[in-house]
Amino acid sequence: MAAATVVPANRTGRRSGPGPSDDNIEFETSAGVEAITSFDQMGIRDDLLRGIYAYGFEKPSAIQQRAVLPIIKGRDVIAQAQSGTGKTSMIALTVCQMVDTSSRECVLKLLLPFMFLFALFPSVLFYFVEV
């Protein structure tokens, strides 16, 4: 199982605004998990890449750099990171990459632990694939 944990260097206060920069973060990653610093290097479909860039992403966040490729490769992944670091979009991205869109059957069941994610996830997912 691949594990990627992004831990803020200073956990004493709740941050507002964008997530912490990679310079202030301690990374714990399983052996064999490499940070992929570009969406282009992840082997993501071209149509999905267009959606990612249209959504406003320029480069993967720290958690996305370490978790997207192992998930796409079918590894079990435990990814833990601070709020606002790209976990929801990481899941949406991998779902869009892995799901067979030509199937008329139910191909995905997703359990979301919070009502906020339940409301947010479809908008992120649909934006990636509609562009």
N, C-alpha and C positions, 0 to 999 in steps of 0.2 A: 504494500500500500504506500502510495506517495503521500507525503505530508508537507505542507508549506504553511509556515506560521510567520506572520508579520507582526512584530511586537513593537509598539512605539517605545522609543528610548526613555521617555518620561511619561509615566502613566498617571501623574498626580492630578491632572485637570482635564476637563472635557474640552475638546477643541471646537472652534467654530470655523466655518469657511472650508476651503479645500483640505483634503487629507494631508498628512505629513509628507515631506519630501523624502526620497529614498535615502538621503544623507543622514537622516535622524532615526533610522529604523534598523533594528536588529533582525536578521533573518535566520530562521532555523528551517533547513530544508533536508529532506531525505537524500541519502546517497543516490547519485545518478540523475537527480533533478537539476536541470540547468535553467538559468534565467534566459529567456528568449526576449530580446529587447525590441523587437519589431513585429507587428502583426503580419507583415509580409513574409517573415521567416517561419511562421507557424503552420504553413500549409493550408491556410483557410481558403475556401472557395472565393473566386473573384467577386461574385455577386454579393457575398456576405462582407467581403472587405470594403466594397463600396458603401454598404450600409453602416459599417463601423466608422469609416471616415466621415460620412455624411452626418452621423450622430454627434460628431465633434471630437472623437478620440484621435489623438495624434500618435501616441505610443502606449503600449500596455503599462498598466500600473504594476507595482511590485508583485502583488498577489496574482495578477493575470499573467505576468512573465513566468511564474513558476507553476501555475496550476492548469492553464489552458491546454498545453500540449499533452501532459499526462492523461488528462480527462479524455481528450480526443483519441488518444491511443488505447483507451479502454481501461486504464488503471483506476483503481479505487483511490480517491483523493480525499483527504481531510484538509480543508483550507480554512485558516482562521486569520482574520485581520480586523483592524479597527473600522468603525463605521466610516463610510464615504471613500473607501479605497478600491471599489470596483468589483466587489464580490457578486452582486446581482447581475451586472453586465457580463461577468465571467461565465456565469451559469447560462445566461441567455445566448451568449456567443457559442458555447460548446453545444448547447441543445440545437441551435440552428445548423451547426456544422454536421452534427451526427444524425439528425432525423431524416428519414427518407420521405421527402415531400411528395413523391409520386404515389405513395400509399394512401388509400382511402380508409384504412383501418386506423384505430386509435394507436398512435405510436409513442405517446409520451404521457406519463402520469407524474406530476411534479407535486411534491409536498412542500408547502411553504409554511414556516412556523409563525409568521406574523401577518396580521391583516394588511399592514403597510406593504409588505412584499407582494401579497396577493393582488393589491391594487396596482403596484408599480411594475411588476414583472411583465404582464402582457404588453404594456406600452413600449417597453424596451425591446422585447422580442419582436413585435410587429414592425417597429421602426427599422430594425436591422434587415428584415427581409423585404420590406415594401419599397425601399429606395432603389 
